[in-house]
């Protein structure tokens, strides 16, 4: 049997593959080496691309790292989407608790630590701060969109849903930092569990 020949990759497909390789390499380097030791040369080496290819996609380190934040959010968003069908049906307490628990997983582990490190570096790096601000707005919009699926149509239609979600995300950022810096995992888990019981009361309050 003759195996049909594979269609050659288009120029756009090659560009997309190169961009993806650079972002994956940046994530890998940030996790292993941290912000200070993650250079564009290191990312280029790991991605196995030319200098020109890197600069075509990301003219500066700040733009590369900001795009990495969005890339991390996209990867996490895909995982959340895949797991959403496993959540309890309806808009009751079991669905709320399961959705919040799933969101909380986004604020733990090495990928969240990378995000925190970039935020810290942005304090004294104006270019990174500007790029990161844009990226995090996109990430926030993506999380809101994804959370409507996680919590379901009934809950996400409530008047205070967006505000409740914003409060949830800020709580989790702080809780994640506390867990990393102080090692207070048990205390942080208790706070997240308490938030699960408070979340429903915010859904009827509406936005201020």
MOTAZI-V998842 format. One record per helix or strand of 3 or more residues. SS is the DSSP state (H for helix, E for strand). FROM is the first residue (numbers start at 1). TO is the last residue. If there is no record, write none. Layout:
BEGIN
((SS | FROM | TO) (SS | FROM | TO))
END
This chain:
BEGIN
((H | 11 | 33) (H | 40 | 47) (H | 51 | 57) (H | 61 | 84) (H | 93 | 107) (H | 110 | 122) (H | 126 | 156) (H | 161 | 182) (H | 185 | 202))
END
